[in-house]
Amino acid sequence: MTSPADSAGPDGTSPDGAAPAARTADVLLRPLVPGDLDALEEMEEALFGAGAWSRASLAEEITGPGRWYVGAQDRASGELVGYAGLWFDGYDGQVMTVGTRPDAQGRGVGRMLLDALLDRARELGAGDVLLEVRVDNEPALRLYERAGFERFGRRKGYYQPENVDAWTMRRRA
């Protein structure tokens, strides 16, 4: 799971995939903690619907071994408006998720989060960074392609329960 499906700007970009500096959200990136679970659960449901991770899955992800999760906190309100996670297996990084709250989309939050994951992958010495994204999520595809990711495979029925295919993408860390 990497970004919200079937919604405009789930990746924090404008409709054309760009994140103009003038529109970038004033957010602070910080590590996610168990105290963020209420906000994460709410965003998961809003962004991913039937495919949303459960609270237990979210809790395991943000504290699991080899995982690194970051949140985007709005400086003015203090609210969490986005989140992203990376798993490092000792060789490659895997983008586990990128999500931006619907009312914060189109302001560059998704790109900021993705860039933080890519920076972390480089720090860890990852060779490649991999991800899966819904084949019908054009805004996320634009974000990832602009960040240098290339499609290299398709996973049939990857997203459940919707049974939607995923593109597998990769880039050098």
Backbone hydrogen bonds in HBPLUS format (Angstrom, degrees):
<---DONOR---> <-ACCEPTOR-->    atom                        ^
c    i                          cat <-CA-CA->   ^        H-A-AA   ^      H-
h    n   atom  resd res      DA  || num        DHA   H-A  angle D-A-AA Bond
n    s   type  num  typ     dist DA aas  dist angle  dist       angle   num
A0098-VAL N   A0002-THR O   2.49 MM  96  4.96 120.2  1.83 114.7 129.6     1
A0012-GLY N   A0009-GLY O   3.16 MM   3  5.45 167.6  2.17 117.9 117.9     2
A0108-GLY N   A0012-GLY O   2.50 MM  96  4.60 142.2  1.64 145.8 152.8     3
A0014-SER N   A0018-ALA O   2.74 MM   4  5.40 174.8  1.75 158.3 160.1     4
A0017-GLY N   A0014-SER O   2.74 MM   3  5.16 165.0  1.76 125.6 128.9     5
A0023-ARG N   A0020-PRO O   2.87 MM   3  5.45 150.7  1.96 117.5 126.5     6
A0024-THR N   A0021-ALA O   3.20 MM   3  5.19 158.8  2.25 103.7 110.1     7
A0025-ALA N   A0107-ARG O   2.70 MM  82  5.14 129.9  1.94 137.6 144.1     8
A0075-ARG N   A0026-ASP O   3.06 MM  49  6.04 176.0  2.06 153.2 153.6     9
A0028-LEU N   A0073-GLN O   2.82 MM  45  5.13 158.8  1.86 143.9 149.4    10
A0073-GLN N   A0028-LEU O   2.86 MM  45  5.13 177.0  1.86 149.2 149.9    11
A0030-ARG N   A0071-GLY O   2.93 MM  41  5.37 155.3  1.99 148.7 156.5    12
A0071-GLY N   A0030-ARG O   2.65 MM  41  5.37 169.8  1.66 167.2 169.9    13
A0032-LEU N   A0069-TYR O   3.14 MM  37  5.64 159.4  2.18 124.2 125.5    14
A0036-ASP N   A0033-VAL O   2.82 MM   3  5.59 167.4  1.83 130.4 134.3    15
A0037-LEU N   A0034-PRO O   3.14 MM   3  5.58 169.5  2.16 119.3 121.0    16
A0040-LEU N   A0036-ASP O   2.92 MM   4  6.10 162.9  1.95 158.9 164.5    17
A0041-GLU N   A0037-LEU O   2.84 MM   4  5.87 164.6  1.86 150.9 154.7    18
A0042-GLU N   A0038-ASP O   3.10 MM   4  6.30 157.9  2.15 146.1 151.9    19
A0043-MET N   A0039-ALA O   2.97 MM   4  6.21 162.1  2.00 150.5 155.1    20
A0044-GLU N   A0040-LEU O   2.83 MM   4  5.99 165.7  1.85 155.6 160.0    21
A0045-GLU N   A0041-GLU O   3.13 MM   4  6.30 165.0  2.16 147.4 150.5    22
A0046-ALA N   A0042-GLU O   3.08 MM   4  6.30 163.3  2.11 148.1 152.9    23
A0047-LEU N   A0043-MET O   2.82 MM   4  5.91 154.8  1.88 156.7 163.4    24
A0048-PHE N   A0044-GLU O   2.75 MM   4  5.56 165.5  1.77 154.1 158.6    25
A0049-GLY N   A0045-GLU O   3.05 MM   4  4.79 143.8  2.19 122.6 127.8    26
A0051-GLY N   A0048-PHE O   2.97 MM   3  5.29 144.9  2.10 146.6 138.3    27
A0052-ALA N   A0049-GLY O   3.02 MM   3  5.43 165.5  2.04 121.2 122.7    28
A0058-LEU N   A0054-SER O   2.89 MM   4  6.22 161.2  1.93 155.6 160.7    29
A0059-ALA N   A0055-ARG O   2.90 MM   4  6.14 160.4  1.93 151.6 156.8    30
A0060-GLU N   A0056-ALA O   2.98 MM   4  6.22 157.7  2.03 147.3 153.1    31
A0061-GLU N   A0057-SER O   2.89 MM   4  6.08 156.8  1.94 149.3 156.1    32
A0062-ILE N   A0058-LEU O   3.01 MM   4  6.26 168.5  2.02 159.5 160.3    33
A0064-GLY N   A0060-GLU O   2.82 MM   4  5.43 118.0  2.21 144.0 157.2    34
A0067-ARG N   A0064-GLY O   3.18 MM   3  5.46 154.9  2.25 130.1 129.7    35
A0088-PHE N   A0066-GLY O   2.86 MM  22  5.20 158.9  1.91 145.7 152.3    36
A0068-TRP N   A0086-LEU O   2.82 MM  18  5.20 140.8  1.98 153.5 160.6    37
A0086-LEU N   A0068-TRP O   2.87 MM  18  5.20 152.6  1.94 140.8 149.9    38
A0070-VAL N   A0084-ALA O   2.89 MM  14  5.50 160.6  1.93 158.6 165.2    39
A0084-ALA N   A0070-VAL O   2.92 MM  14  5.50 144.8  2.04 157.4 165.2    40
A0072-ALA N   A0082-GLY O   2.82 MM  10  4.83 162.7  1.85 128.8 129.4    41
A0081-VAL N   A0072-ALA O   2.74 MM   9  5.63 170.0  1.75 172.5 175.9    42
A0074-ASP N   A0079-GLU O   2.80 MM   5  5.43 160.4  1.84 166.0 160.1    43
A0078-GLY N   A0074-ASP O   2.77 MM   4  5.09 143.3  1.90 139.4 149.6    44
A0101-ARG N   A0081-VAL O   2.72 MM  20  5.09 164.3  1.75 140.3 145.9    45
A0083-TYR N   A0099-GLY O   2.88 MM  16  5.46 152.4  1.96 154.0 160.6    46
A0099-GLY N   A0083-TYR O   2.88 MM  16  5.46 158.8  1.93 166.7 167.6    47
A0085-GLY N   A0097-THR O   2.94 MM  12  5.37 149.8  2.03 145.7 147.7    48
A0096-MET N   A0085-GLY O   2.81 MM  11  5.20 156.8  1.87 134.6 140.7    49
A0087-TRP N   A0094-GLN O   2.91 MM   7  5.07 152.3  1.99 138.0 147.2    50
A0094-GLN N   A0087-TRP O   2.75 MM   7  5.07 146.5  1.86 146.6 157.4    51
A0089-ASP N   A0092-ASP O   3.26 MM   3  5.99 161.8  2.30 165.6 166.6    52
A0127-GLY N   A0091-TYR O   2.82 MM  36  6.10 160.9  1.86 161.8 166.7    53
A0093-GLY N   A0128-ASP O   2.87 MM  35  6.26 166.8  1.89 157.9 160.4    54
A0130-LEU N   A0093-GLY O   2.81 MM  37  6.21 158.4  1.85 149.9 154.3    55
A0095-VAL N   A0130-LEU O   2.83 MM  35  6.17 166.0  1.84 174.2 170.1    56
A0104-ALA N   A0101-ARG O   2.80 MM   3  5.37 161.9  1.83 127.1 133.4    57
A0105-GLN N   A0102-PRO O   3.38 MM   3  5.36 168.3  2.40 104.6 107.8    58
A0112-MET N   A0108-GLY O   3.05 MM   4  6.27 157.3  2.11 148.2 154.7    59
A0113-LEU N   A0109-VAL O   2.94 MM   4  6.21 160.9  1.98 156.7 161.6    60
A0114-LEU N   A0110-GLY O   2.91 MM   4  6.12 164.3  1.93 150.8 155.3    61
A0115-ASP N   A0111-ARG O   2.85 MM   4  5.97 163.9  1.88 150.3 155.0    62
A0116-ALA N   A0112-MET O   3.02 MM   4  6.25 148.9  2.12 142.4 150.7    63
A0117-LEU N   A0113-LEU O   3.04 MM   4  6.41 152.4  2.12 148.8 156.0    64
A0118-LEU N   A0114-LEU O   2.93 MM   4  6.25 159.5  1.97 154.6 160.3    65
A0119-ASP N   A0115-ASP O   2.88 MM   4  6.08 156.3  1.93 147.7 154.2    66
A0120-ARG N   A0116-ALA O   2.99 MM   4  6.18 159.1  2.03 145.8 151.3    67
A0121-ALA N   A0117-LEU O   2.90 MM   4  6.17 155.5  1.96 148.8 155.7    68
A0122-ARG N   A0118-LEU O   3.06 MM   4  6.33 155.7  2.12 146.9 152.5    69
A0123-GLU N   A0119-ASP O   2.95 MM   4  6.28 158.4  2.00 149.2 155.5    70
A0124-LEU N   A0120-ARG O   2.97 MM   4  6.22 149.7  2.07 149.8 157.5    71
A0126-ALA N   A0121-ALA O   2.95 MM   5  5.29 165.1  1.97 159.7 155.2    72
A0125-GLY N   A0122-ARG O   3.01 MM   3  5.03 148.5  2.11 101.2 111.2    73
A0173-ALA N   A0127-GLY O   2.98 MM  46  5.55 174.3  1.98 129.7 130.3    74
A0129-VAL N   A0171-ARG O   2.82 MM  42  5.49 153.9  1.89 161.8 170.0    75
A0171-ARG N   A0129-VAL O   3.04 MM  42  5.49 140.5  2.20 145.0 156.6    76
A0131-LEU N   A0169-MET O   3.00 MM  38  5.33 139.4  2.17 146.2 146.3    77
A0169-MET N   A0131-LEU O   2.84 MM  38  5.33 166.0  1.86 155.8 159.1    78
A0133-VAL N   A0167-TRP O   2.99 MM  34  5.37 147.7  2.10 145.5 155.5    79
A0167-TRP N   A0133-VAL O   2.77 MM  34  5.37 158.9  1.81 162.6 160.4    80
A0137-ASN N   A0134-ARG O   3.18 MM   3  5.34 167.6  2.20 113.7 114.5    81
A0135-VAL N   A0165-ASP O   3.16 MM  30  5.90 160.4  2.20 136.4 135.4    82
A0141-LEU N   A0137-ASN O   2.97 MM   4  6.24 160.4  2.01 155.6 162.1    83
A0142-ARG N   A0138-GLU O   2.94 MM   4  6.15 159.0  1.98 155.2 159.8    84
A0143-LEU N   A0139-PRO O   3.04 MM   4  6.33 158.5  2.09 145.5 151.4    85
A0144-TYR N   A0140-ALA O   2.91 MM   4  6.18 171.2  1.92 160.9 161.4    86
A0145-GLU N   A0141-LEU O   2.88 MM   4  5.99 163.5  1.90 151.0 156.2    87
A0146-ARG N   A0142-ARG O   2.91 MM   4  5.97 159.3  1.95 148.6 154.4    88
A0147-ALA N   A0143-LEU O   3.03 MM   4  6.24 131.2  2.28 139.0 152.5    89
A0147-ALA N   A0144-TYR O   3.11 MM   3  4.96 129.6  2.37  91.1 105.1    90
A0149-PHE N   A0144-TYR O   2.91 MM   5  5.34 162.0  1.95 151.8 146.0    91
A0148-GLY N   A0145-GLU O   3.04 MM   3  5.10 159.6  2.08 105.2 109.8    92
A0150-GLU N   A0170-ARG O   2.87 MM  20  5.45 156.9  1.92 142.2 147.2    93
A0170-ARG N   A0150-GLU O   2.93 MM  20  5.45 148.3  2.03 141.4 149.9    94
A0152-PHE N   A0168-THR O   2.84 MM  16  5.84 164.4  1.86 164.3 163.0    95
A0168-THR N   A0153-GLY O   2.82 MM  15  4.98 168.0  1.84 136.7 136.9    96
A0155-ARG N   A0166-ALA O   2.77 MM  11  5.09 162.9  1.80 151.1 157.2    97
A0166-ALA N   A0155-ARG O   2.94 MM  11  5.09 151.3  2.03 135.9 145.3    98
A0159-TYR N   A0164-VAL O   2.88 MM   5  5.02 168.4  1.89 163.3 159.6    99
A0163-ASN N   A0159-TYR O   2.67 MM   4  5.37 117.2  2.06 138.2 157.5   100
A0164-VAL N   A0159-TYR O   3.03 MM   5  5.02 149.3  2.13 137.8 143.2   101
